[in-house]
Amino acid sequence: MDLFDSVFLAKASFIGIVFAITLGIAAYSTYFERKIAAFMQDRIGPDRAGPFGILQPLADAVKMFMKEDFIPANSNRWLFIMGPCLSMLTALMTSAVVPFGDTITIGDVTFDLQGIDVNIGILWVFGIVSLGVYGILIGGWASNNKYSLLGAIRAASQNISYELAMGLSIIAILMMTGSLSTKAIVEAQQNGHWNILYQPMGFIIFLICAFAECNRTPFDLPECETELIGGYHTEYSSMKLGFYLFAEYINMFISGAVMATLYFGGYDYPGIDFVTAQLGATAATLIGAGALIGKALAFVFIFMWVRWTLPRFRYDQLMGLGWSGLIPLAMFNVVVTGLGILLDQQILIGIGGVVVFIAGIVVYDQLFVKKKLA
């Protein structure tokens, strides 16, 4: 076996492992969300399937497979099937450019813990995320159900609106890093120089947009049961419905991994140089991969926490926040970042931007909100 075949086999094995980890985390995210919701609402949660209900995701999977696979008579059959498949495919493809670690050596083969290391990694993420909305749109339209169609239209307009603010928030990081490569962005944050210190406002914007992109509460208007029954997946059953629900949890984990990559140093962690000196580069790389997954899981917990804490927005409030709030704020963040780079005082300008942001909220509250109430 030549070197090319060895590298290809190692890369293929790594991608398979990443997919398996992603699917496993998505499956057990359903269990932990139900447990977290039970804790917040003073309930027990799943406790029948296995010790502490730990086998509940397997029971749910069997239930989904055993349900009747129903396709509406007047639906577009092939598009109806394609919708959940496209959502699942795009959810999994996003992880390809996330660097889970530095290089690792197995035998005589050295390779990166990254599916594909391209110099347009951020554009890959946005391109795949943009395609994800087609799975929802196609599924809602093909169902031939007015509630499903309304949910799909909501999802399309919501995702387009919040992708703009999300893209503008990342521009500030690209200005600082000078590269679209996710690996280069992580390498620029080594030794504790995490972007969250320089871009706290950009991170807040990205986090809010991630909630909207994942259709999570308080931005779950595309599947709002009080208005649209079940939204875009009203007509789905069996594993087609399971694919839509599964894609949501995969997107949560991948969104957490992307936020950890962009703002929290990726696979960097305190003491990495000490671990490298004592245990070697391979052990330090594997611990770094665990650190990245841990950061992503912390964001998954935040997604769940917010779901059971905040109420759902009205649709006009959701669109107003995206167009009138986040997009101007993201533009302001880009200008502030450019000024910081010009003055070579990025961290001070970043903190100043947050202060101006908070002051603006206070002024808005004093001048407009209380005036309306009066």
C-alpha positions as CSV (number, residue, x, y, z in Angstrom):
1,M,0.0,0.0,0.0
2,D,1.5,3.3,-1.1
3,L,1.4,6.6,0.9
4,F,-1.6,7.9,-1.0
5,D,-3.7,4.9,-0.2
6,S,-2.6,5.1,3.4
7,V,-3.5,8.7,3.8
8,F,-6.8,8.1,2.0
9,L,-7.7,5.2,4.3
10,A,-6.8,7.2,7.4
11,K,-8.9,10.2,6.2
12,A,-11.8,8.0,5.3
13,S,-11.6,6.2,8.7
14,F,-11.4,9.6,10.5
15,I,-14.5,10.9,8.6
16,G,-16.4,7.8,9.5
17,I,-15.4,8.2,13.2
18,V,-16.6,11.9,13.1
19,F,-19.9,10.9,11.6
20,A,-20.3,8.1,14.2
21,I,-19.5,10.5,17.1
22,T,-21.9,13.2,15.6
23,L,-24.7,10.7,15.2
24,G,-24.2,9.3,18.7
25,I,-24.1,12.7,20.3
26,A,-27.3,13.7,18.4
27,A,-29.1,10.6,19.5
28,Y,-28.2,11.1,23.2
29,S,-28.9,14.9,23.0
30,T,-32.6,13.9,22.8
31,Y,-32.2,12.0,26.1
32,F,-30.3,14.8,27.9
33,E,-32.7,17.5,26.6
34,R,-35.6,15.5,28.2
35,K,-33.6,15.1,31.4
36,I,-32.7,18.8,31.5
37,A,-36.3,19.8,30.8
38,A,-37.5,17.5,33.6
39,F,-35.0,19.0,36.0
40,M,-36.1,22.5,35.2
41,Q,-39.8,21.6,35.5
42,D,-39.3,19.5,38.7
43,R,-40.1,16.2,36.9
44,I,-38.2,12.8,36.6
45,G,-37.9,12.5,32.9
46,P,-37.1,9.2,31.1
47,D,-36.4,6.5,33.6
48,R,-37.9,3.3,32.1
49,A,-35.6,2.1,29.3
50,G,-32.5,1.0,31.1
51,P,-30.8,2.4,34.2
52,F,-31.8,6.1,34.6
53,G,-33.5,5.8,31.2
54,I,-30.2,5.7,29.4
55,L,-31.5,3.4,26.7
56,Q,-34.4,5.8,25.8
57,P,-32.8,7.0,22.5
58,L,-32.6,3.3,21.3
59,A,-36.3,2.8,22.3
60,D,-37.2,6.0,20.4
61,A,-35.3,4.8,17.3
62,V,-37.1,1.5,17.4
63,K,-40.4,3.3,17.8
64,M,-39.6,5.5,14.7
65,F,-38.7,2.5,12.6
66,M,-41.9,0.6,13.6
67,K,-44.3,3.5,12.8
68,E,-46.3,3.5,9.6
69,D,-44.4,5.3,6.8
70,F,-47.2,7.5,5.5
71,I,-47.0,9.6,2.3
72,P,-50.0,11.9,1.5
73,A,-51.9,11.0,-1.6
74,N,-51.6,14.4,-3.3
75,S,-48.0,15.1,-2.3
76,N,-45.0,15.1,-4.6
77,R,-43.7,11.7,-3.7
78,W,-40.0,12.1,-4.7
79,L,-39.6,15.6,-3.3
80,F,-41.5,14.4,-0.1
81,I,-38.8,11.8,0.3
82,M,-35.9,14.1,-0.7
83,G,-36.7,16.8,1.9
84,P,-35.6,15.0,5.1
85,C,-32.7,13.3,3.3
86,L,-31.4,16.7,2.2
87,S,-31.7,18.0,5.7
88,M,-29.8,15.1,7.1
89,L,-27.1,15.2,4.4
90,T,-26.3,18.9,4.8
91,A,-26.3,18.6,8.6
92,L,-23.6,15.9,8.4
93,M,-21.5,17.6,5.6
94,T,-20.9,20.7,7.7
95,S,-18.5,18.9,10.0
96,A,-16.1,18.1,7.2
97,V,-14.1,21.4,7.6
98,V,-14.1,21.5,11.4
99,P,-10.5,20.9,12.6
100,F,-10.9,18.5,15.6
101,G,-7.2,18.5,16.3
102,D,-3.7,19.1,15.0
103,T,-1.7,16.4,13.2
104,I,-1.5,12.8,14.5
105,T,0.9,10.0,13.4
106,I,-0.2,6.4,13.1
107,G,2.6,4.2,11.9
108,D,4.3,6.0,9.1
109,V,1.3,8.1,8.2
110,T,0.8,11.6,9.5
111,F,-2.5,13.4,8.8
112,D,-4.7,16.2,10.2
113,L,-7.7,15.5,12.4
114,Q,-9.9,17.3,9.8
115,G,-12.0,15.9,7.1
116,I,-10.9,18.4,4.4
117,D,-8.5,21.3,4.9
118,V,-9.5,23.8,2.3
119,N,-8.6,27.5,2.2
120,I,-12.3,28.5,2.0
121,G,-13.5,26.5,5.0
122,I,-15.8,29.2,6.3
123,L,-17.4,29.6,2.8
124,W,-18.0,25.8,2.8
125,V,-19.8,26.1,6.2
126,F,-22.1,28.9,4.9
127,G,-22.7,27.1,1.5
128,I,-23.8,23.9,3.2
129,V,-25.9,25.7,5.8
130,S,-27.6,27.6,3.0
131,L,-28.5,24.4,1.3
132,G,-30.0,23.0,4.5
133,V,-33.0,25.3,4.2
134,Y,-33.9,23.6,0.9
135,G,-34.6,20.4,2.9
136,I,-37.2,22.2,4.9
137,L,-38.6,24.2,2.0
138,I,-38.9,21.1,-0.2
139,G,-40.5,19.1,2.5
140,G,-43.0,21.7,3.4
141,W,-44.0,22.4,-0.3
142,A,-44.1,18.7,-1.3
143,S,-46.5,17.9,1.6
144,N,-49.3,19.8,-0.2
145,N,-50.4,21.1,3.2
146,K,-51.0,24.8,3.8
147,Y,-49.6,24.6,7.4
148,S,-46.5,22.8,6.2
149,L,-46.0,25.4,3.4
150,L,-46.3,28.3,5.8
151,G,-43.7,26.7,8.1
152,A,-41.4,26.2,5.1
153,I,-41.8,29.8,4.0
154,R,-41.1,31.0,7.5
155,A,-38.0,28.8,7.7
156,A,-36.6,30.1,4.4
157,S,-37.1,33.8,5.2
158,Q,-35.8,33.3,8.8
159,N,-32.6,31.5,7.6
160,I,-31.9,34.0,4.9
161,S,-32.3,36.9,7.3
162,Y,-30.1,35.6,10.1
163,E,-27.4,34.2,7.7
164,L,-26.7,37.8,6.8
165,A,-26.0,38.9,10.3
166,M,-24.0,35.7,10.9
167,G,-21.9,36.3,7.9
168,L,-21.2,39.9,8.9
169,S,-20.2,38.7,12.4
170,I,-17.6,36.3,10.9
171,I,-16.2,39.1,8.6
172,A,-14.6,40.6,11.7
173,I,-12.7,37.4,12.5
174,L,-11.6,37.1,8.9
175,M,-10.2,40.7,9.1
176,M,-8.2,39.7,12.2
177,T,-7.0,36.3,10.9
178,G,-6.6,37.1,7.2
179,S,-7.7,33.6,6.1
180,L,-11.0,31.8,5.3
181,S,-9.4,28.5,6.5
182,T,-10.9,27.1,9.7
183,K,-7.5,25.6,10.5
184,A,-5.8,28.9,10.1
185,I,-8.4,30.6,12.4
186,V,-7.7,28.0,15.1
187,E,-3.9,28.3,14.8
188,A,-4.2,32.1,15.2
189,Q,-5.9,31.5,18.6
190,Q,-3.2,29.2,20.1
191,N,-1.7,29.8,23.6
192,G,-4.9,31.4,25.0
193,H,-5.4,34.1,22.3
194,W,-9.1,33.1,21.8
195,N,-11.2,35.3,19.6
196,I,-13.9,35.6,22.3
197,L,-11.5,38.1,24.0
198,Y,-11.4,40.3,20.9
199,Q,-14.9,39.6,19.5
200,P,-17.4,39.3,22.3
201,M,-20.0,41.2,20.4
202,G,-19.5,39.1,17.3
203,F,-19.9,36.0,19.3
204,I,-23.2,37.1,20.8
205,I,-24.5,37.9,17.3
206,F,-23.3,34.5,16.0
207,L,-24.9,32.7,18.9
208,I,-28.3,34.3,18.4
209,C,-28.1,33.6,14.7
210,A,-27.2,30.0,15.5
211,F,-30.5,29.6,17.4
212,A,-32.4,30.9,14.4
213,E,-30.5,28.7,11.9
214,C,-31.2,25.6,14.0
215,N,-34.9,26.6,14.4
216,R,-34.6,26.4,18.2
217,T,-36.7,28.2,20.7
218,P,-37.2,31.2,20.9
219,F,-36.8,31.1,17.1
220,D,-38.8,27.9,16.3
221,L,-41.5,29.6,14.3
222,P,-41.2,27.2,11.3
223,E,-42.6,24.4,13.5
224,C,-44.7,26.4,15.9
225,E,-47.3,23.9,17.1
226,T,-49.7,26.6,18.5
227,E,-50.1,28.2,15.0
228,L,-49.0,25.6,12.4
229,I,-49.8,22.2,14.1
230,G,-46.3,20.8,13.4
231,G,-45.0,23.2,10.8
232,Y,-43.0,22.0,7.9
233,H,-43.0,18.3,9.1
234,T,-46.7,18.1,9.9
235,E,-47.3,15.3,7.3
236,Y,-44.2,13.3,8.1
237,S,-44.1,10.1,10.0
238,S,-41.7,7.2,10.8
239,M,-38.0,7.8,10.0
240,K,-38.7,10.7,7.6
241,L,-39.9,12.6,10.7
242,G,-36.9,11.1,12.6
243,F,-34.5,12.5,10.0
244,Y,-35.8,16.0,10.4
245,L,-35.7,15.8,14.2
246,F,-32.2,14.2,14.1
247,A,-30.9,16.9,11.7
248,E,-31.9,19.5,14.3
249,Y,-29.7,17.9,17.0
250,I,-26.8,17.4,14.6
251,N,-27.0,21.0,13.6
252,M,-26.9,22.0,17.3
253,F,-23.7,20.0,17.8
254,I,-22.1,21.2,14.6
255,S,-23.0,24.8,15.5
256,G,-21.4,24.4,18.8
257,A,-18.2,23.0,17.2
258,V,-18.1,25.9,14.7
259,M,-18.5,28.5,17.5
260,A,-15.8,26.7,19.5
261,T,-13.6,26.8,16.4
262,L,-14.2,30.5,15.6
263,Y,-14.3,32.0,19.1
264,F,-12.9,29.6,21.7
265,G,-9.7,28.4,20.3
266,G,-10.9,25.1,18.7
267,Y,-8.8,22.3,20.0
268,D,-6.6,24.7,22.1
269,Y,-6.8,24.3,25.9
270,P,-4.8,25.5,28.9
271,G,-1.6,23.6,29.5
272,I,-1.3,22.1,26.0
273,D,2.4,22.8,25.8
274,F,2.9,21.0,29.1
275,V,0.9,18.0,28.0
276,T,2.9,17.9,24.7
277,A,6.2,18.0,26.6
278,Q,5.2,15.3,29.1
279,L,3.0,12.9,27.0
280,G,3.9,13.7,23.4
281,A,2.2,15.4,20.5
282,T,-0.3,12.6,19.8
283,A,-1.7,12.5,23.3
284,A,-1.9,16.3,23.3
285,T,-3.8,16.2,20.0
286,L,-6.3,13.6,21.2
287,I,-6.9,15.6,24.4
288,G,-7.4,18.7,22.2
289,A,-10.0,16.8,20.1
290,G,-11.8,16.0,23.4
291,A,-11.6,19.6,24.4
292,L,-13.3,20.7,21.2
293,I,-16.1,18.2,21.6
294,G,-16.5,19.3,25.2
295,K,-16.8,23.0,24.1
296,A,-19.4,22.0,21.5
297,L,-21.4,20.0,24.1
298,A,-21.4,23.0,26.4
299,F,-23.1,25.0,23.6
300,V,-25.6,22.1,23.1
301,F,-26.5,22.5,26.8
302,I,-27.0,26.3,26.2
303,F,-29.4,25.5,23.4
304,M,-31.4,23.2,25.7
305,W,-31.2,25.7,28.6
306,V,-32.6,28.5,26.5
307,R,-35.4,26.3,25.1
308,W,-36.9,25.7,28.5
309,T,-36.3,29.3,29.7
310,L,-37.4,31.8,27.1
311,P,-40.8,32.1,25.4
312,R,-41.3,32.0,21.6
313,F,-41.1,35.3,19.7
314,R,-43.8,36.5,17.4
315,Y,-42.8,36.3,13.8
316,D,-42.7,40.1,13.3
317,Q,-40.4,40.3,16.4
318,L,-38.2,37.6,15.0
319,M,-37.8,39.4,11.6
320,G,-37.4,42.8,13.3
321,L,-34.6,41.5,15.5
322,G,-32.8,40.1,12.5
323,W,-33.1,43.0,10.1
324,S,-33.3,46.0,12.4
325,G,-31.2,44.7,15.3
326,L,-28.5,42.2,14.4
327,I,-27.5,43.3,10.9
328,P,-26.8,47.0,11.9
329,L,-25.0,45.7,15.1
330,A,-22.9,43.3,13.0
331,M,-22.0,46.2,10.7
332,F,-21.0,48.3,13.7
333,N,-18.8,45.4,14.9
334,V,-17.0,45.2,11.6
335,V,-16.3,49.0,11.7
336,V,-15.1,48.8,15.3
337,T,-12.8,45.8,14.5
338,G,-11.3,47.7,11.5
339,L,-10.6,50.6,13.8
340,G,-9.0,48.3,16.3
341,I,-6.8,46.7,13.7
342,L,-5.8,50.2,12.4
343,L,-4.8,51.3,15.9
344,D,-3.3,47.9,16.8
345,Q,-5.5,47.9,20.0
346,Q,-8.0,45.1,19.1
347,I,-8.9,43.9,22.6
348,L,-9.5,47.5,23.9
349,I,-11.6,48.4,20.9
350,G,-13.6,45.1,21.3
351,I,-14.4,45.9,24.9
352,G,-15.3,49.5,23.9
353,G,-17.7,48.1,21.3
354,V,-19.5,46.1,24.0
355,V,-19.7,49.2,26.2
356,V,-21.2,51.2,23.4
357,F,-23.6,48.3,22.7
358,I,-24.8,48.2,26.3
359,A,-25.1,52.0,26.4
360,G,-27.2,51.9,23.2
361,I,-29.6,49.4,24.7
362,V,-30.0,51.5,27.8
363,V,-30.6,54.7,25.8
364,Y,-33.1,52.8,23.6
365,D,-34.9,51.5,26.6
366,Q,-35.1,55.0,28.2
367,L,-36.1,57.0,25.1
368,F,-38.4,54.6,23.1
369,V,-39.7,51.7,25.2
370,K,-40.8,53.7,28.2
371,K,-42.1,56.4,25.9
372,K,-44.4,53.9,24.2
373,L,-45.5,52.6,27.6
374,A,-46.4,56.1,28.7
